[in-house]
Amino acid sequence: MRVLVLGGSGVIGRSLIPLLCRHGHDVLATGRSSNALEVVRRLGAEPIRADGADQAQIVAAIEASGADVLINQMTSLPDAFSNVRSVARAAKVNDRLRGETGPVAIDAATRAGIGRVISQSVAFACPPSPKVLRGDEPLWVDAPSPFGKANTALAALEAATRQADGIVLRYGAIYGPGTYYGPGGAFTNMIAKRRFPIIGRGQGVYGFVHLDDVATATVAALDAEPGTYPIVDDTAVTAAEWLDEAARALDAKPPRRLPRWMAVGPAAALRYIIDDQPSVSNQRAKDQLGWSPSHPSWEPDLIDSMIASAD
């Protein structure tokens, strides 16, 4: 198949594109800079210059691609979280990419006759719940701002994808090289410096997923039935448990403890993932995609990744 990857030079694209090529697919990928285009070329894809902030460029790339499949991996995520203003700017761009450019791209793909659309979403955006979620529940669009704005943008992208009979992949907390948990990763550094607190009781349930498993799940989605699938590993873990373990492995002091009432405003999202996010099952992905994670547990691979980044 001829596959167009939007945002191909990002962390996911760097694992996904080579895997698509190994499966015999003809891959094209967008990048907004010369460096991004060179990355795409080295990965084995045909580079197409297109900036996600310019919807006309994205539409033109889709129309000219001749693709059979569109995979949307466009994001704008900050490298670190120390500067509140830069984080807010990145979040604003990220919301536009997902909530505005994403649906426009899907509409262009439909008009161009592209038969399969796959969109990136996240598994940690549903309302708090004591139940283990299937992973296709409605997103928490009325969450405290700015978390609710981010979820609303994701919901718009998901809705456009479903309307096109496409596939939504809700990735869990991705770890591996180049991620926030990888070498030089923001979260690894924050834990080592005791800047990643446990909020409340730290009972938010993480569904981690290795970068390699994100790539294999996305390739598996090429031939799957339309739907929404959570891509997480087999071993759910509370925030308190993995943060304590990570701090020990990094020879850092135990994470600080903060009461819930202190996590307001922009920190509301952190309060959610640390103390509120529900557990999500990967059974739908296993049953419908025929996929299973090659890294079934966050431990020891997540911890090994953090230790490597500290060496």
Buried (B, 14 or more C-beta within 10 A) or exposed (E): BBBBBBBBBBBBBBBBBBBBBEEEBBBBBBBBEEEBBEBBBEBBBBBBBBBBBEBEBBBBBBBEBEBBBBBBBBBBBBEBBEEEEEBEEBBBBBBBBBBBBBBBBBBBBBEBEBBBBBBBBBBBBBBEBEEEBBBBBEBBBEBBEBBBBBBBBBBBBBBBBBEBEBBBBBBBBBBBBBBBBBBEBBBBBBBBEEBBBBBBEBBBBBBBBBBBBBBBBBBBBBEBEBBBBBBBBBBBBBBBBBBBBBBEBBEBEEBEEBEEEEBEEBBBBBBBBBBBBBBBBBBBBBEBBEBBBEBEBBBEBBBEBBBEBBE
